[in-house]
């Protein structure tokens, strides 16, 4: 399939809530430059950073107008000069290159952010295998060095990065405790394989974690929420434990009390996975190879709870923004 001259894409023309600022427009198709490929979008996974970019409060602030949708599974339709990692017709996954994001018929990708998609996953599942699973793998294995038999506490366990962390923790031989908000999300976390699920709306996760670990606490805490969640996590971290700061979905950036980390002998680690793409891309390739092995073995499998077509993008992103989604929500091509 050749690249058309124009395409339909959801464009952010002003900053605000996704349902208000996304506009379906006919735009010129991207021309791949050196080291770039143009792709037909097969599926594009919704991620919370897409919401934050619509609002203009993410660390990546593309110029207006732009099309969000960083994570895709796609078919290569055109390649630019110096492309060595993909060929026309390949089924790939990875990150789009803004302003040509994935909530469109076609998108643009830099070849350094392109990886072959596994045949063991369908298009929607494959589109979810990059950001969340790469972040989780780097955080749990490269940073925290999680070991079989350790206890892993995952906050926002029904979200994109949290759900990936549950499966990766189980694949690593850890005992996984998931913290969620609401019964629907609790059932989802159990489906993913969490050994114990805590509903933060009705239960005290600090008390339950202490009880479940005989007073020891969790060896590794995976925190995409921040704020009060982080503060309370310090009350149930084990001796020589590791708290991984993944993000601040709760809206508050906390200040770490380093005297407490010193007295209790635990580590505070930050994971900004995007930096690895630029500074150590060979590690991203290695991680992708490990994720392919886990996917092919059935040890990880992104759970897509909602599939929608191009016309459903604003509403789906808004539900994600409002915390109303469970599992991954993905746009699929018609």
Helices and strands as residue ranges (DSSP letters): E 6-12, H 18-21, E 22-28, E 36-45, H 48-55, E 71-79, E 91-95, E 106-110, G 111-113, E 114-116, H 123-127, H 131-137, I 138-143, E 151-154, H 160-171, E 175-180, H 183-192, E 196-199, H 205-212, E 218-223, H 228-233, E 237-245, H 258-264, E 267-270, H 274-279, H 281-296, E 304-308, G 310-312, H 313-321, E 328-332
